[in-house]
Structure formats: C-alpha cells, structure tokens
C-alpha cells in the first residue's frame, strides 16, 4: 500500500486517529511564541492546526490525505475557527508568503527524503521565525506506542541536530513521555524534541 492510501484508510475511520486535542509539546510551546502565519506539515486530521487557530494564529497545513483534510476542516468548524489546508506532497508545497513558524509533529519520512523535504519547508520560514519539532526516537522501536517501525525513519538527537544545523538557538533533546493521543499514539514513548529559530 502506498503512503497516500495508507493515510486515507487510517483517516477514513469515524474517530480521530490521534485524537482531537493538540500534541502536548505543541500545546506547551505555541502560546510562548509571537503569533503569525504557522505551517503544519503532514498535519493529518488537523488537531494542531485547529489548536493554533484557536490561539489566534493563521494556520496553514498540508497533507497527502484527502480524508485527513476532510476531518481537519470538520474539526475546525467544530471549534469555530478556519484553517487553510492543501492536499499535496511535501516537496510540491509552496506559498508566496513566508511563515513565522513551522511545527513539525511526527513528520517522519524515508531517510533519503528527510533532508530534501525539511530543507524545502525551512526555506519558506522567515528570518527570525520559530521551529518546533517532535518525533519518535530510535529508542521507540518496538515499544508499541506508535510511529514508524523502521529504524531509518526514526529520529535521534544527532540526526535532528544535523537536520536543523543551519538554525539559531537550537535545542534538541530526547525525552520519555506517556502518549495519550487517540488510539494510535498510546503509552510510554521515547521522543525527540527541538526548538530553534531561523
């Protein structure tokens, strides 16, 4: 099954695969940043983009899943906010106006696409713009709490430090958390988190 079909199938279920609440790290960090235009790559069913919009951000998102887009727009309507959501691949996503922030939340890609995709998206961030990132650590392999079960698609502090090496005030760390995000992110998990500025 290709990735687009996989995500369309996952998001076609009636319940929200990763819940309707924002990721805990995003929810903790976003209120501390100056509001503006924020991009949520691979945003799935929209929980983080909708949350940002409730805070007053201009939320822009994309994903390859039409089923994800439908549920994201439904979630936005439920919360009385609007988000802009495109269905496209990461490398084809582009906007004429740069972003004040980008939040990468569990955006795992095949290793050969990692640098090209993140570079392409970070190019669309304004100088001084903020980056937030959370993804599964290599230590999460086999834990059953979610995420890719292929080592090359998981993160390490070294991999993320290298990925974001051109950014300023970069902090990258590994943390053990208990996930409670819908039925697919549940239980003890190892994650990599990062905060940076362009």
HELIX and SHEET records of a PDB file:
HELIX    1   1 UNK A    3  UNK A   11  1                                   9    
HELIX    2   2 UNK A   24  UNK A   29  1                                   6    
HELIX    3   3 UNK A   30  UNK A   32  5                                   3    
HELIX    4   4 UNK A   47  UNK A   54  1                                   8    
HELIX    5   5 UNK A   66  UNK A   78  1                                  13    
HELIX    6   6 UNK A   90  UNK A   92  5                                   3    
HELIX    7   7 UNK A  111  UNK A  122  1                                  12    
HELIX    8   8 UNK A  138  UNK A  140  5                                   3    
HELIX    9   9 UNK A  151  UNK A  153  5                                   3    
HELIX   10  10 UNK A  157  UNK A  163  1                                   7    
SHEET    1   A 7 UNK A  84  UNK A  87  0                                        
SHEET    2   A 7 UNK A  58  UNK A  63  1                                        
SHEET    3   A 7 UNK A  37  UNK A  40  1                                        
SHEET    4   A 7 UNK A  99  UNK A 105  1                                        
SHEET    5   A 7 UNK A 125  UNK A 136  1                                        
SHEET    6   A 7 UNK A 185  UNK A 197 -1                                        
SHEET    7   A 7 UNK A 168  UNK A 181 -1                                        
END                                                                             
